């Protein structure tokens, strides 16, 4: 064997390979792993070999994110950023400062505010008017299922008391019907369509900004969960194609083509053409994203039973199914026959059931084709549906950071679900015990893209910064090895990267080095670990 280009020694090395879970050394030749083992690997060290002495630091497969919006997140890093606080006064200070520093901006855009900051999760136009009265403002909330607009923006969009709610959203209103400044789901597009579109250069800069951040967190690949035009935002596909062609895309990316829920099967031929047109190098577009419902906090997640009101009584609202369930079964069957993967947004238990019904219809018609369909979010899963994941080969794509006590959960969700249904939330442990394959992602910029924070919550069912001892549904905790597998081998499987996600000879040398061995540290300290090095195909893409 030739000498190695890169050798790691004095591990630990966590392989995610059942045949050899732990090692101490690993060698890389070109972009692939040449050997995994112990002292014998040092025989591959030659005069030009770079040797990395781990000195007890942990080497493991590069993390992969199975559900993220990287271009959106990278673009928003350059806009008005309201993340990292829940204080209304702080929001207003940041918005005023951002606007004052940019007198030439016709629109003020950005987001990241939290629903827990406002009574009922509903901010008002008057608050925004107090800091920016003379220019339109539109700020997405942190989950990107709603937006906060000032009076100027609403007037420019022509939204009045007489404006009807769109079929896929809701305009929140004052007692006399006047729009209050909060737009839910599809209603955001009524204003967002007026925001000046980003340029191709803006989107490329956003992608590269995101890629730098994600590499710094040990992420070597991801699935972008929305390629297309949605909510007034432009299609980010061109950024990926440009970066893939000019070599600036160092990550491995699967793109999920957006299913336009206002159209039907006639768009399938267009998706086939886009799959061929857009895929290049490290960027592939073999997935289709179908958003089946909304979110629980604004009562648009599709539930099998109605939401409760503030008094605990059943309402008439069970949420929204954005795609007719019967039609969904036909669409998914056709997409599966064309070997598309289907990436579902399924948050409520009715949406989960409708997505599984669609996968079941596809399997009945086409057999098991191995297209790795997956359901993302899975906030509420009916117990009857848990065993269906393994039976159908549907992958559970979890966003662990959300499975913790916080005001948005405790004040805006649990009271409106009721105790029985609230106990069905984020059932990671039950899914695992039922035989489901787990993958993991962040949904960034909805929440932090840091895999170590997500792993921390998956294991502890507590936010890393929680100041109390409450554990959210402790029976749903995952062990650390399972959580790590979801963020490595599981997500690599979803992303179609069969030669990544574990450290074996012949596999891609997509690697991350942590500053400590988290398997021997207390579980409550997982989120304190930091990434020191990230490699993609044996190439160093981040170091501290």
Order of alpha helices (4+ residues) and beta strands (2+ residues): beta-beta-beta-beta-beta-beta-beta-beta-alpha-beta-alpha-beta-alpha-beta-beta-alpha-beta-beta-alpha-alpha-beta-alpha-beta-alpha-beta-alpha-beta-alpha-beta-alpha-beta-alpha-alpha-alpha-alpha-beta-alpha-alpha-alpha-beta-beta-beta
